[in-house]
Amino acid sequence: MRLGLFGGSFDPPHNGHLALCLLARELLGLDRLIISVSKNPFKAPSDAPDDDRAMMARLLAAELNSTGSIVEVSGWELCQPGASYTIDLLRHVGDAHPGAELVLLVGEDSYRQMHSWKSPAEIASLCRIAVFGRSGFSAEGQDSDITLPQALIHEFDMPVSATAVRALIAAGQAVTHLVPQSIAAYIASRGLYH
Ligand code: ATP
C-alpha cells in the first residue's frame, strides 16, 4: 500500500492544499492519504484554534473524498505533549501501517527548509519525499552548501497561501475563489480570522 502523508497547519486549508492532494493522488498512485494537522507553537492571535483547524482539515478531506475515498485526517500531532516533528509523525504512521510505502508530500517552500528540521536524513530513510512547486517561491539565493534530503520535485503552480486567505478575511474581502465552499462557510459561521 502506498500511503501519502501531508502535514500542515491548515490555518485555513485552501485550494492549493486541495489541488496538491488531488495531483499527488493521481501522479503518485496513492492508495491512502493522511492529512496531519500540526501544532502551531508560534501562534499569532489571528490564527484559528486547534479544534477549528482540525475541523477544517476534515472538510478538506471530505472535499477530496467526494472524488474517491482515500483521505483521513490525523489529530495525532495536536495530542502530543510537546512540539511535534515530522520524523515522529513518520515513525508513528509507519508503526501503525507496517509494510506501507510512505510518501511525504511537501510544498517547495517547506522542502527548502528541511535541512533545519529534526533528523532530515532519517526522514528520507523512512519515506519518499514528493515536492510540489510553490507559486511565487524561488530557491534563488539559497545557500548552495545546504544539503537537502533526496526528493522528486513536481511542477505545480497554485498561487494561494493561508496567509493571503487570512489577510483577505481580516480586510473584509471575499475568499470564495481561494478556499472550498464548505470551508468558506465554516470560516464565516465561526467568525474566524477577523
Ligand atoms: P501559511 O501561509 O500560513 O504559511 P500555507 O499556505 O503554507 O500557510 P500550510 O498549512 O502551512 O499552508 O502548508 C502545508 C503544506 O502545504 C506545506 O508543505 C506547504 O509548503 C504546502 N503548500 C501550501 N500551499 C501551497 C501551494 N499553494 N503550493 C504548493 N504547496 C503548498
py3Dmol code that shows the C-alpha trace and the ligand (Angstrom):
import py3Dmol

protein = """\
ATOM      1  CA  MET A   1       0.000   0.000   0.000  1.00  0.00           C
ATOM      2  CA  ARG A   2       1.296   3.433  -0.933  1.00  0.00           C
ATOM      3  CA  LEU A   3       0.424   5.865   1.828  1.00  0.00           C
ATOM      4  CA  GLY A   4       0.759   9.626   1.412  1.00  0.00           C
ATOM      5  CA  LEU A   5       1.315  11.910   4.370  1.00  0.00           C
ATOM      6  CA  PHE A   6       0.553  15.612   4.128  1.00  0.00           C
ATOM      7  CA  GLY A   7       1.177  17.781   7.181  1.00  0.00           C
ATOM      8  CA  GLY A   8       0.417  21.432   7.697  1.00  0.00           C
ATOM      9  CA  SER A   9      -1.160  23.978   9.951  1.00  0.00           C
ATOM     10  CA  PHE A  10      -4.205  24.230   7.666  1.00  0.00           C
ATOM     11  CA  ASP A  11      -4.994  27.678   9.004  1.00  0.00           C
ATOM     12  CA  PRO A  12      -7.149  27.515   6.921  1.00  0.00           C
ATOM     13  CA  PRO A  13      -6.971  24.743   4.304  1.00  0.00           C
ATOM     14  CA  HIS A  14      -7.206  26.270   0.831  1.00  0.00           C
ATOM     15  CA  ASN A  15      -7.410  25.391  -2.850  1.00  0.00           C
ATOM     16  CA  GLY A  16      -3.612  24.984  -3.007  1.00  0.00           C
ATOM     17  CA  HIS A  17      -3.848  22.124  -0.493  1.00  0.00           C
ATOM     18  CA  LEU A  18      -6.835  20.689  -2.349  1.00  0.00           C
ATOM     19  CA  ALA A  19      -5.142  20.746  -5.760  1.00  0.00           C
ATOM     20  CA  LEU A  20      -1.858  19.404  -4.377  1.00  0.00           C
ATOM     21  CA  CYS A  21      -3.628  16.396  -2.821  1.00  0.00           C
ATOM     22  CA  LEU A  22      -5.627  15.693  -5.979  1.00  0.00           C
ATOM     23  CA  LEU A  23      -2.494  15.850  -8.124  1.00  0.00           C
ATOM     24  CA  ALA A  24      -0.484  13.722  -5.677  1.00  0.00           C
ATOM     25  CA  ARG A  25      -3.181  11.074  -5.592  1.00  0.00           C
ATOM     26  CA  GLU A  26      -3.077  10.657  -9.376  1.00  0.00           C
ATOM     27  CA  LEU A  27       0.614  11.293 -10.004  1.00  0.00           C
ATOM     28  CA  LEU A  28       1.924   9.113  -7.198  1.00  0.00           C
ATOM     29  CA  GLY A  29      -0.797   6.462  -7.267  1.00  0.00           C
ATOM     30  CA  LEU A  30      -1.620   6.864  -3.580  1.00  0.00           C
ATOM     31  CA  ASP A  31      -3.854   4.218  -2.030  1.00  0.00           C
ATOM     32  CA  ARG A  32      -4.408   6.306   1.074  1.00  0.00           C
ATOM     33  CA  LEU A  33      -3.612   9.819   2.195  1.00  0.00           C
ATOM     34  CA  ILE A  34      -3.284  11.029   5.779  1.00  0.00           C
ATOM     35  CA  ILE A  35      -3.665  14.743   6.373  1.00  0.00           C
ATOM     36  CA  SER A  36      -1.997  15.639   9.653  1.00  0.00           C
ATOM     37  CA  VAL A  37      -2.850  18.862  11.456  1.00  0.00           C
ATOM     38  CA  SER A  38       0.279  20.221  13.076  1.00  0.00           C
ATOM     39  CA  LYS A  39       0.768  22.091  16.297  1.00  0.00           C
ATOM     40  CA  ASN A  40       1.325  25.749  15.805  1.00  0.00           C
ATOM     41  CA  PRO A  41       3.778  26.814  18.516  1.00  0.00           C
ATOM     42  CA  PHE A  42       4.210  30.321  17.118  1.00  0.00           C
ATOM     43  CA  LYS A  43       0.526  31.145  17.037  1.00  0.00           C
ATOM     44  CA  ALA A  44      -0.492  34.699  16.208  1.00  0.00           C
ATOM     45  CA  PRO A  45      -3.722  35.941  17.782  1.00  0.00           C
ATOM     46  CA  SER A  46      -5.447  35.909  14.391  1.00  0.00           C
ATOM     47  CA  ASP A  47      -4.877  32.184  13.952  1.00  0.00           C
ATOM     48  CA  ALA A  48      -7.689  29.669  14.376  1.00  0.00           C
ATOM     49  CA  PRO A  49      -7.872  27.391  17.438  1.00  0.00           C
ATOM     50  CA  ASP A  50      -6.670  23.788  17.042  1.00  0.00           C
ATOM     51  CA  ASP A  51     -10.221  22.374  17.037  1.00  0.00           C
ATOM     52  CA  ASP A  52     -11.234  24.675  14.181  1.00  0.00           C
ATOM     53  CA  ARG A  53      -8.132  23.781  12.147  1.00  0.00           C
ATOM     54  CA  ALA A  54      -8.857  20.088  12.692  1.00  0.00           C
ATOM     55  CA  MET A  55     -12.486  20.588  11.677  1.00  0.00           C
ATOM     56  CA  MET A  56     -11.491  22.494   8.521  1.00  0.00           C
ATOM     57  CA  ALA A  57      -8.975  19.743   7.671  1.00  0.00           C
ATOM     58  CA  ARG A  58     -11.847  17.257   7.913  1.00  0.00           C
ATOM     59  CA  LEU A  59     -13.843  19.430   5.498  1.00  0.00           C
ATOM     60  CA  LEU A  60     -10.845  19.383   3.132  1.00  0.00           C
ATOM     61  CA  ALA A  61     -10.754  15.579   3.429  1.00  0.00           C
ATOM     62  CA  ALA A  62     -14.481  15.431   2.662  1.00  0.00           C
ATOM     63  CA  GLU A  63     -13.932  17.506  -0.497  1.00  0.00           C
ATOM     64  CA  LEU A  64     -11.170  15.112  -1.575  1.00  0.00           C
ATOM     65  CA  ASN A  65     -13.160  12.020  -0.686  1.00  0.00           C
ATOM     66  CA  SER A  66     -16.064  13.183  -2.834  1.00  0.00           C
ATOM     67  CA  THR A  67     -13.915  12.129  -5.789  1.00  0.00           C
ATOM     68  CA  GLY A  68     -12.780   8.781  -4.312  1.00  0.00           C
ATOM     69  CA  SER A  69     -12.487   7.935  -0.657  1.00  0.00           C
ATOM     70  CA  ILE A  70      -8.831   7.632   0.357  1.00  0.00           C
ATOM     71  CA  VAL A  71      -8.229  10.535   2.731  1.00  0.00           C
ATOM     72  CA  GLU A  72      -8.320  10.636   6.512  1.00  0.00           C
ATOM     73  CA  VAL A  73      -7.337  13.346   8.988  1.00  0.00           C
ATOM     74  CA  SER A  74      -4.967  12.688  11.871  1.00  0.00           C
ATOM     75  CA  GLY A  75      -5.002  14.798  15.007  1.00  0.00           C
ATOM     76  CA  TRP A  76      -2.059  12.850  16.463  1.00  0.00           C
ATOM     77  CA  GLU A  77       0.295  15.825  16.396  1.00  0.00           C
ATOM     78  CA  LEU A  78      -2.235  18.007  18.209  1.00  0.00           C
ATOM     79  CA  CYS A  79      -2.387  15.445  21.034  1.00  0.00           C
ATOM     80  CA  GLN A  80       1.360  15.326  21.607  1.00  0.00           C
ATOM     81  CA  PRO A  81       2.544  16.996  24.795  1.00  0.00           C
ATOM     82  CA  GLY A  82       5.473  18.966  23.306  1.00  0.00           C
ATOM     83  CA  ALA A  83       6.406  20.276  19.896  1.00  0.00           C
ATOM     84  CA  SER A  84       5.608  17.855  17.082  1.00  0.00           C
ATOM     85  CA  TYR A  85       8.150  16.897  14.451  1.00  0.00           C
ATOM     86  CA  THR A  86       7.700  15.237  11.071  1.00  0.00           C
ATOM     87  CA  ILE A  87      10.144  12.473  11.991  1.00  0.00           C
ATOM     88  CA  ASP A  88       7.980  11.494  14.989  1.00  0.00           C
ATOM     89  CA  LEU A  89       4.845  11.564  12.849  1.00  0.00           C
ATOM     90  CA  LEU A  90       6.505   9.349  10.232  1.00  0.00           C
ATOM     91  CA  ARG A  91       7.584   6.821  12.879  1.00  0.00           C
ATOM     92  CA  HIS A  92       4.060   6.828  14.329  1.00  0.00           C
ATOM     93  CA  VAL A  93       2.383   6.353  10.939  1.00  0.00           C
ATOM     94  CA  GLY A  94       4.954   3.707   9.915  1.00  0.00           C
ATOM     95  CA  ASP A  95       4.313   1.740  13.133  1.00  0.00           C
ATOM     96  CA  ALA A  96       0.569   1.948  12.601  1.00  0.00           C
ATOM     97  CA  HIS A  97       0.842   0.758   8.963  1.00  0.00           C
ATOM     98  CA  PRO A  98       3.588  -1.868   8.823  1.00  0.00           C
ATOM     99  CA  GLY A  99       4.703  -2.591   5.268  1.00  0.00           C
ATOM    100  CA  ALA A 100       3.210   0.599   3.829  1.00  0.00           C
ATOM    101  CA  GLU A 101       5.325   2.609   1.411  1.00  0.00           C
ATOM    102  CA  LEU A 102       5.293   6.123   2.865  1.00  0.00           C
ATOM    103  CA  VAL A 103       5.346   9.221   0.672  1.00  0.00           C
ATOM    104  CA  LEU A 104       5.745  12.609   2.334  1.00  0.00           C
ATOM    105  CA  LEU A 105       4.088  15.456   0.397  1.00  0.00           C
ATOM    106  CA  VAL A 106       5.547  18.941   0.843  1.00  0.00           C
ATOM    107  CA  GLY A 107       5.462  22.280  -0.919  1.00  0.00           C
ATOM    108  CA  GLU A 108       8.787  23.553  -2.231  1.00  0.00           C
ATOM    109  CA  ASP A 109       8.991  26.319   0.392  1.00  0.00           C
ATOM    110  CA  SER A 110       8.828  23.679   3.139  1.00  0.00           C
ATOM    111  CA  TYR A 111      11.249  21.374   1.364  1.00  0.00           C
ATOM    112  CA  ARG A 112      13.903  24.091   1.113  1.00  0.00           C
ATOM    113  CA  GLN A 113      13.729  24.409   4.920  1.00  0.00           C
ATOM    114  CA  MET A 114      14.116  20.690   5.525  1.00  0.00           C
ATOM    115  CA  HIS A 115      17.789  20.915   6.436  1.00  0.00           C
ATOM    116  CA  SER A 116      16.664  22.681   9.625  1.00  0.00           C
ATOM    117  CA  TRP A 117      14.044  20.036  10.501  1.00  0.00           C
ATOM    118  CA  LYS A 118      14.699  17.385  13.133  1.00  0.00           C
ATOM    119  CA  SER A 119      16.562  14.349  11.668  1.00  0.00           C
ATOM    120  CA  PRO A 120      16.252  15.104   7.919  1.00  0.00           C
ATOM    121  CA  ALA A 121      18.395  12.100   6.954  1.00  0.00           C
ATOM    122  CA  GLU A 122      16.187   9.753   8.927  1.00  0.00           C
ATOM    123  CA  ILE A 123      13.077  11.338   7.382  1.00  0.00           C
ATOM    124  CA  ALA A 124      14.486  10.490   3.955  1.00  0.00           C
ATOM    125  CA  SER A 125      15.265   6.935   5.066  1.00  0.00           C
ATOM    126  CA  LEU A 126      11.674   6.331   6.190  1.00  0.00           C
ATOM    127  CA  CYS A 127       9.801   7.732   3.206  1.00  0.00           C
ATOM    128  CA  ARG A 128       9.885   9.025  -0.311  1.00  0.00           C
ATOM    129  CA  ILE A 129       9.680  12.825  -0.441  1.00  0.00           C
ATOM    130  CA  ALA A 130       7.435  14.339  -3.113  1.00  0.00           C
ATOM    131  CA  VAL A 131       7.882  18.086  -3.507  1.00  0.00           C
ATOM    132  CA  PHE A 132       5.354  20.350  -5.249  1.00  0.00           C
ATOM    133  CA  GLY A 133       6.375  23.707  -6.703  1.00  0.00           C
ATOM    134  CA  ARG A 134       5.201  26.703  -4.736  1.00  0.00           C
ATOM    135  CA  SER A 135       3.964  29.604  -6.779  1.00  0.00           C
ATOM    136  CA  GLY A 136       5.876  32.781  -6.016  1.00  0.00           C
ATOM    137  CA  PHE A 137       8.588  30.905  -4.146  1.00  0.00           C
ATOM    138  CA  SER A 138      12.090  30.978  -5.529  1.00  0.00           C
ATOM    139  CA  ALA A 139      15.012  28.880  -4.336  1.00  0.00           C
ATOM    140  CA  GLU A 140      17.349  31.524  -5.734  1.00  0.00           C
ATOM    141  CA  GLY A 141      19.763  32.778  -3.125  1.00  0.00           C
ATOM    142  CA  GLN A 142      19.531  29.606  -1.066  1.00  0.00           C
ATOM    143  CA  ASP A 143      22.912  28.675   0.369  1.00  0.00           C
ATOM    144  CA  SER A 144      24.397  26.159  -2.071  1.00  0.00           C
ATOM    145  CA  ASP A 145      26.212  24.393   0.802  1.00  0.00           C
ATOM    146  CA  ILE A 146      22.909  23.270   2.284  1.00  0.00           C
ATOM    147  CA  THR A 147      22.237  19.561   1.859  1.00  0.00           C
ATOM    148  CA  LEU A 148      18.604  18.692   1.382  1.00  0.00           C
ATOM    149  CA  PRO A 149      17.230  15.150   1.534  1.00  0.00           C
ATOM    150  CA  GLN A 150      16.767  13.477  -1.827  1.00  0.00           C
ATOM    151  CA  ALA A 151      13.359  14.217  -3.316  1.00  0.00           C
ATOM    152  CA  LEU A 152      11.430  14.367  -6.542  1.00  0.00           C
ATOM    153  CA  ILE A 153      10.210  17.869  -7.416  1.00  0.00           C
ATOM    154  CA  HIS A 154       6.918  18.053  -9.297  1.00  0.00           C
ATOM    155  CA  GLU A 155       5.816  21.047 -11.289  1.00  0.00           C
ATOM    156  CA  PHE A 156       2.911  22.734  -9.536  1.00  0.00           C
ATOM    157  CA  ASP A 157       1.588  26.278  -9.662  1.00  0.00           C
ATOM    158  CA  MET A 158      -1.281  27.293  -7.394  1.00  0.00           C
ATOM    159  CA  PRO A 159      -0.871  30.895  -6.255  1.00  0.00           C
ATOM    160  CA  VAL A 160      -2.629  30.711  -2.889  1.00  0.00           C
ATOM    161  CA  SER A 161      -1.481  30.703   0.719  1.00  0.00           C
ATOM    162  CA  ALA A 162      -3.215  30.556   4.085  1.00  0.00           C
ATOM    163  CA  THR A 163      -1.513  33.856   4.944  1.00  0.00           C
ATOM    164  CA  ALA A 164      -3.224  35.544   1.976  1.00  0.00           C
ATOM    165  CA  VAL A 165      -6.579  33.984   2.868  1.00  0.00           C
ATOM    166  CA  ARG A 166      -6.344  35.231   6.465  1.00  0.00           C
ATOM    167  CA  ALA A 167      -5.320  38.716   5.308  1.00  0.00           C
ATOM    168  CA  LEU A 168      -8.221  38.974   2.857  1.00  0.00           C
ATOM    169  CA  ILE A 169     -10.736  37.925   5.506  1.00  0.00           C
ATOM    170  CA  ALA A 170      -9.268  40.401   8.008  1.00  0.00           C
ATOM    171  CA  ALA A 171      -9.701  43.094   5.342  1.00  0.00           C
ATOM    172  CA  GLY A 172     -13.338  42.089   4.873  1.00  0.00           C
ATOM    173  CA  GLN A 173     -12.791  40.691   1.393  1.00  0.00           C
ATOM    174  CA  ALA A 174     -14.174  37.531  -0.191  1.00  0.00           C
ATOM    175  CA  VAL A 175     -12.120  34.331  -0.268  1.00  0.00           C
ATOM    176  CA  THR A 176     -14.622  32.104  -2.046  1.00  0.00           C
ATOM    177  CA  HIS A 177     -12.245  31.786  -5.009  1.00  0.00           C
ATOM    178  CA  LEU A 178      -9.399  30.590  -2.754  1.00  0.00           C
ATOM    179  CA  VAL A 179     -10.966  28.010  -0.430  1.00  0.00           C
ATOM    180  CA  PRO A 180     -13.514  25.235  -0.936  1.00  0.00           C
ATOM    181  CA  GLN A 181     -17.088  26.402  -0.392  1.00  0.00           C
ATOM    182  CA  SER A 182     -17.573  24.209   2.698  1.00  0.00           C
ATOM    183  CA  ILE A 183     -14.514  25.794   4.341  1.00  0.00           C
ATOM    184  CA  ALA A 184     -15.566  29.350   3.415  1.00  0.00           C
ATOM    185  CA  ALA A 185     -18.937  28.627   5.053  1.00  0.00           C
ATOM    186  CA  TYR A 186     -17.252  27.200   8.174  1.00  0.00           C
ATOM    187  CA  ILE A 187     -14.932  30.222   8.495  1.00  0.00           C
ATOM    188  CA  ALA A 188     -17.915  32.572   8.203  1.00  0.00           C
ATOM    189  CA  SER A 189     -20.029  30.598  10.693  1.00  0.00           C
ATOM    190  CA  ARG A 190     -17.217  30.636  13.290  1.00  0.00           C
ATOM    191  CA  GLY A 191     -16.181  34.227  12.572  1.00  0.00           C
ATOM    192  CA  LEU A 192     -12.544  33.179  12.097  1.00  0.00           C
ATOM    193  CA  TYR A 193      -9.664  35.478  11.076  1.00  0.00           C
ATOM    194  CA  HIS A 194     -11.412  38.791  11.698  1.00  0.00           C
TER     195      HIS A 194
END
"""
ligand_1 = """\
31
ATP
P 0.859 29.928 5.661
O 0.599 30.923 4.559
O 0.102 30.222 6.933
O 2.345 29.723 5.902
P 0.422 27.669 3.872
O -0.444 28.226 2.805
O 1.875 27.474 3.549
O 0.271 28.515 5.219
P 0.363 25.187 5.357
O -0.807 24.536 6.002
O 1.406 25.749 6.231
O -0.229 26.311 4.340
O 1.036 24.202 4.284
C 1.079 22.805 4.427
C 1.910 22.249 3.278
O 1.312 22.596 2.027
C 3.345 22.790 3.212
O 4.201 21.732 2.801
C 3.260 23.863 2.140
O 4.510 24.072 1.502
C 2.248 23.258 1.187
N 1.502 24.255 0.423
C 0.556 25.092 0.886
N 0.074 25.860 -0.108
C 0.730 25.504 -1.231
C 0.694 25.959 -2.600
N -0.116 26.951 -2.988
N 1.522 25.361 -3.493
C 2.371 24.356 -3.091
N 2.448 23.894 -1.818
C 1.655 24.457 -0.895
"""
view = py3Dmol.view(width=600, height=400)
view.addModel(protein, "pdb")
view.setStyle({"model": 0}, {"cartoon": {"style": "trace"}})
view.addModel(ligand_1, "xyz")
view.setStyle({"model": 1}, {"stick": {}})
view.zoomTo()
view.show()
